[in-house]
Amino acid sequence: MTEDITIRKAQAEVHEWITKYGVRYFNELTNMAILTEEVGEVARIIARKYGDQSSKSGESEVNLADELADVLWVLICLANQTGVDLTEAFTKNMEKKTERDQYRHLNNDKLTS
């Protein structure tokens, strides 16, 4: 069983890996392009596995968990290189969503009927 990891620890581990093995972070624009590519890979898996799209002939089996982890990796890289503390940002974002939307979805007939 693996140990649970905090967002802050994940940010530190990615930074350690980059400085030890990656030489340096790719620039922010490159990482944004990579993030978009990785999200596209997740979208392709979702479209084929949960949507109506079928796999192409010869297309190999893909791992959704691995692709989601790739998205998280690049997102953490962007946060690290732009000085964003994702733990703090996530906490503030949850507070914002709760204050703004605490009744919105509960009162949405499309969701509750």
C-alpha atoms as an extended CHARMM CRD file, in Angstrom:
* protein
*
       113  EXT
         1         1  MET       CA              0.0000000000        0.0000000000        0.0000000000  PROA      1               0.0000000000
         2         2  THR       CA              1.3320000000        3.4110000000       -0.9180000000  PROA      2               0.0000000000
         3         3  GLU       CA              1.4150000000        6.3310000000        1.4390000000  PROA      3               0.0000000000
         4         4  ASP       CA             -1.0870000000        9.1290000000        0.8340000000  PROA      4               0.0000000000
         5         5  ILE       CA              0.5410000000       12.2250000000       -0.5800000000  PROA      5               0.0000000000
         6         6  THR       CA             -0.4760000000       15.8060000000        0.0070000000  PROA      6               0.0000000000
         7         7  ILE       CA             -0.6430000000       18.3450000000       -2.7840000000  PROA      7               0.0000000000
         8         8  ARG       CA              2.2000000000       20.2810000000       -1.1650000000  PROA      8               0.0000000000
         9         9  LYS       CA              4.3540000000       17.1380000000       -1.0110000000  PROA      9               0.0000000000
        10        10  ALA       CA              3.5510000000       16.3710000000       -4.6610000000  PROA      10              0.0000000000
        11        11  GLN       CA              4.7260000000       19.8540000000       -5.6060000000  PROA      11              0.0000000000
        12        12  ALA       CA              7.9610000000       19.2870000000       -3.6900000000  PROA      12              0.0000000000
        13        13  GLU       CA              8.5160000000       15.8440000000       -5.2330000000  PROA      13              0.0000000000
        14        14  VAL       CA              8.0010000000       17.1470000000       -8.7680000000  PROA      14              0.0000000000
        15        15  HSD       CA             10.4510000000       19.9840000000       -8.0940000000  PROA      15              0.0000000000
        16        16  GLU       CA             13.0240000000       17.5470000000       -6.7000000000  PROA      16              0.0000000000
        17        17  TRP       CA             12.6300000000       15.2900000000       -9.7540000000  PROA      17              0.0000000000
        18        18  ILE       CA             12.9460000000       18.1980000000      -12.1840000000  PROA      18              0.0000000000
        19        19  THR       CA             16.1170000000       19.4850000000      -10.5290000000  PROA      19              0.0000000000
        20        20  LYS       CA             17.6640000000       15.9860000000      -10.2760000000  PROA      20              0.0000000000
        21        21  TYR       CA             16.6540000000       14.4140000000      -13.6010000000  PROA      21              0.0000000000
        22        22  GLY       CA             14.9600000000       17.0130000000      -15.7520000000  PROA      22              0.0000000000
        23        23  VAL       CA             17.7520000000       19.6130000000      -15.7940000000  PROA      23              0.0000000000
        24        24  ARG       CA             15.1790000000       22.4440000000      -15.6060000000  PROA      24              0.0000000000
        25        25  TYR       CA             11.5040000000       23.1330000000      -16.1290000000  PROA      25              0.0000000000
        26        26  PHE       CA             10.3430000000       23.6050000000      -19.7090000000  PROA      26              0.0000000000
        27        27  ASN       CA              9.1790000000       27.1800000000      -20.1310000000  PROA      27              0.0000000000
        28        28  GLU       CA              5.6040000000       28.0110000000      -19.2110000000  PROA      28              0.0000000000
        29        29  LEU       CA              4.3780000000       28.1770000000      -22.7970000000  PROA      29              0.0000000000
        30        30  THR       CA              5.8440000000       24.7580000000      -23.5740000000  PROA      30              0.0000000000
        31        31  ASN       CA              4.2940000000       23.2910000000      -20.4350000000  PROA      31              0.0000000000
        32        32  MET       CA              0.9310000000       24.8160000000      -21.3540000000  PROA      32              0.0000000000
        33        33  ALA       CA              1.1250000000       23.1090000000      -24.7450000000  PROA      33              0.0000000000
        34        34  ILE       CA              2.0880000000       19.8250000000      -23.0640000000  PROA      34              0.0000000000
        35        35  LEU       CA             -0.8070000000       20.1750000000      -20.6110000000  PROA      35              0.0000000000
        36        36  THR       CA             -3.1960000000       20.6650000000      -23.5170000000  PROA      36              0.0000000000
        37        37  GLU       CA             -1.7790000000       17.5720000000      -25.2170000000  PROA      37              0.0000000000
        38        38  GLU       CA             -2.1770000000       15.4820000000      -22.0550000000  PROA      38              0.0000000000
        39        39  VAL       CA             -5.7660000000       16.6710000000      -21.5240000000  PROA      39              0.0000000000
        40        40  GLY       CA             -6.4490000000       15.6790000000      -25.1310000000  PROA      40              0.0000000000
        41        41  GLU       CA             -5.1880000000       12.1760000000      -24.3880000000  PROA      41              0.0000000000
        42        42  VAL       CA             -7.5690000000       11.9560000000      -21.4250000000  PROA      42              0.0000000000
        43        43  ALA       CA            -10.4080000000       13.1990000000      -23.6330000000  PROA      43              0.0000000000
        44        44  ARG       CA             -9.6760000000       10.5180000000      -26.2320000000  PROA      44              0.0000000000
        45        45  ILE       CA             -9.8290000000        7.7770000000      -23.5840000000  PROA      45              0.0000000000
        46        46  ILE       CA            -13.0730000000        9.1240000000      -22.1070000000  PROA      46              0.0000000000
        47        47  ALA       CA            -14.6770000000        9.4640000000      -25.5620000000  PROA      47              0.0000000000
        48        48  ARG       CA            -13.8530000000        5.8560000000      -26.4070000000  PROA      48              0.0000000000
        49        49  LYS       CA            -14.4940000000        4.2270000000      -23.0380000000  PROA      49              0.0000000000
        50        50  TYR       CA            -17.5190000000        6.1880000000      -21.7950000000  PROA      50              0.0000000000
        51        51  GLY       CA            -18.7270000000        7.9660000000      -24.9210000000  PROA      51              0.0000000000
        52        52  ASP       CA            -19.9810000000        6.8540000000      -28.2820000000  PROA      52              0.0000000000
        53        53  GLN       CA            -16.6580000000        6.8940000000      -30.1160000000  PROA      53              0.0000000000
        54        54  SER       CA            -15.0350000000        3.5590000000      -30.9490000000  PROA      54              0.0000000000
        55        55  SER       CA            -11.3130000000        2.8360000000      -30.9010000000  PROA      55              0.0000000000
        56        56  LYS       CA             -9.3900000000        2.9780000000      -34.1370000000  PROA      56              0.0000000000
        57        57  SER       CA             -8.0490000000       -0.1970000000      -35.6830000000  PROA      57              0.0000000000
        58        58  GLY       CA             -4.6900000000       -1.0620000000      -34.1250000000  PROA      58              0.0000000000
        59        59  GLU       CA             -5.0800000000        1.5060000000      -31.3480000000  PROA      59              0.0000000000
        60        60  SER       CA             -3.4340000000        0.1400000000      -28.2210000000  PROA      60              0.0000000000
        61        61  GLU       CA             -5.1220000000       -0.0530000000      -24.8260000000  PROA      61              0.0000000000
        62        62  VAL       CA             -4.4910000000        3.1040000000      -22.8360000000  PROA      62              0.0000000000
        63        63  ASN       CA             -4.4090000000        3.6990000000      -19.1100000000  PROA      63              0.0000000000
        64        64  LEU       CA             -6.7200000000        6.4580000000      -17.8820000000  PROA      64              0.0000000000
        65        65  ALA       CA             -5.0320000000        6.6280000000      -14.4760000000  PROA      65              0.0000000000
        66        66  ASP       CA             -1.6250000000        7.1290000000      -16.0740000000  PROA      66              0.0000000000
        67        67  GLU       CA             -2.9270000000        9.8350000000      -18.4060000000  PROA      67              0.0000000000
        68        68  LEU       CA             -4.6370000000       11.6700000000      -15.5200000000  PROA      68              0.0000000000
        69        69  ALA       CA             -1.3530000000       11.4920000000      -13.6040000000  PROA      69              0.0000000000
        70        70  ASP       CA              0.3950000000       13.0350000000      -16.6270000000  PROA      70              0.0000000000
        71        71  VAL       CA             -2.0920000000       15.9350000000      -16.4960000000  PROA      71              0.0000000000
        72        72  LEU       CA             -1.4460000000       16.3620000000      -12.7710000000  PROA      72              0.0000000000
        73        73  TRP       CA              2.3280000000       16.2850000000      -13.3170000000  PROA      73              0.0000000000
        74        74  VAL       CA              2.3040000000       19.0880000000      -15.8810000000  PROA      74              0.0000000000
        75        75  LEU       CA             -0.1970000000       21.1050000000      -13.8380000000  PROA      75              0.0000000000
        76        76  ILE       CA              2.1430000000       20.8330000000      -10.8500000000  PROA      76              0.0000000000
        77        77  CYS       CA              5.0860000000       21.8940000000      -13.0340000000  PROA      77              0.0000000000
        78        78  LEU       CA              3.1700000000       25.0210000000      -14.0940000000  PROA      78              0.0000000000
        79        79  ALA       CA              2.2270000000       25.7840000000      -10.4930000000  PROA      79              0.0000000000
        80        80  ASN       CA              5.8070000000       25.3590000000       -9.3030000000  PROA      80              0.0000000000
        81        81  GLN       CA              7.3510000000       27.5350000000      -11.9550000000  PROA      81              0.0000000000
        82        82  THR       CA              4.7610000000       30.3130000000      -11.5280000000  PROA      82              0.0000000000
        83        83  GLY       CA              4.8940000000       30.3260000000       -7.7210000000  PROA      83              0.0000000000
        84        84  VAL       CA              1.4040000000       28.9380000000       -7.0990000000  PROA      84              0.0000000000
        85        85  ASP       CA              0.8970000000       27.0010000000       -3.8700000000  PROA      85              0.0000000000
        86        86  LEU       CA             -1.7490000000       24.5290000000       -5.0340000000  PROA      86              0.0000000000
        87        87  THR       CA             -2.7420000000       23.6040000000       -1.4740000000  PROA      87              0.0000000000
        88        88  GLU       CA             -3.5630000000       27.2180000000       -0.6950000000  PROA      88              0.0000000000
        89        89  ALA       CA             -5.1840000000       27.7800000000       -4.0840000000  PROA      89              0.0000000000
        90        90  PHE       CA             -7.3330000000       24.6500000000       -3.7740000000  PROA      90              0.0000000000
        91        91  THR       CA             -8.4590000000       25.5770000000       -0.2570000000  PROA      91              0.0000000000
        92        92  LYS       CA             -9.4660000000       29.0760000000       -1.3640000000  PROA      92              0.0000000000
        93        93  ASN       CA            -11.1890000000       27.6850000000       -4.4600000000  PROA      93              0.0000000000
        94        94  MET       CA            -13.2470000000       25.2270000000       -2.3780000000  PROA      94              0.0000000000
        95        95  GLU       CA            -14.2950000000       28.0650000000       -0.0650000000  PROA      95              0.0000000000
        96        96  LYS       CA            -15.3070000000       30.1760000000       -3.0740000000  PROA      96              0.0000000000
        97        97  LYS       CA            -17.3010000000       27.3430000000       -4.6410000000  PROA      97              0.0000000000
        98        98  THR       CA            -19.0480000000       26.5400000000       -1.3630000000  PROA      98              0.0000000000
        99        99  GLU       CA            -20.0250000000       30.1550000000       -0.7280000000  PROA      99              0.0000000000
       100       100  ARG       CA            -21.1670000000       30.7170000000       -4.3020000000  PROA      100             0.0000000000
       101       101  ASP       CA            -22.7580000000       27.3600000000       -5.1130000000  PROA      101             0.0000000000
       102       102  GLN       CA            -23.8750000000       25.7960000000       -1.8370000000  PROA      102             0.0000000000
       103       103  TYR       CA            -27.5370000000       25.7790000000       -2.9260000000  PROA      103             0.0000000000
       104       104  ARG       CA            -27.1920000000       26.1170000000       -6.6880000000  PROA      104             0.0000000000
       105       105  HSD       CA            -26.8900000000       22.4100000000       -7.4940000000  PROA      105             0.0000000000
       106       106  LEU       CA            -29.2320000000       21.2780000000       -4.7410000000  PROA      106             0.0000000000
       107       107  ASN       CA            -31.9440000000       23.4350000000       -6.3280000000  PROA      107             0.0000000000
       108       108  ASN       CA            -31.2070000000       22.3340000000       -9.8990000000  PROA      108             0.0000000000
       109       109  ASP       CA            -34.1550000000       20.2790000000      -11.1550000000  PROA      109             0.0000000000
       110       110  LYS       CA            -31.9360000000       18.8260000000      -13.8790000000  PROA      110             0.0000000000
       111       111  LEU       CA            -29.7670000000       17.1860000000      -11.2090000000  PROA      111             0.0000000000
       112       112  THR       CA            -32.3180000000       16.2870000000       -8.5530000000  PROA      112             0.0000000000
       113       113  SER       CA            -35.1600000000       14.8610000000      -10.6260000000  PROA      113             0.0000000000
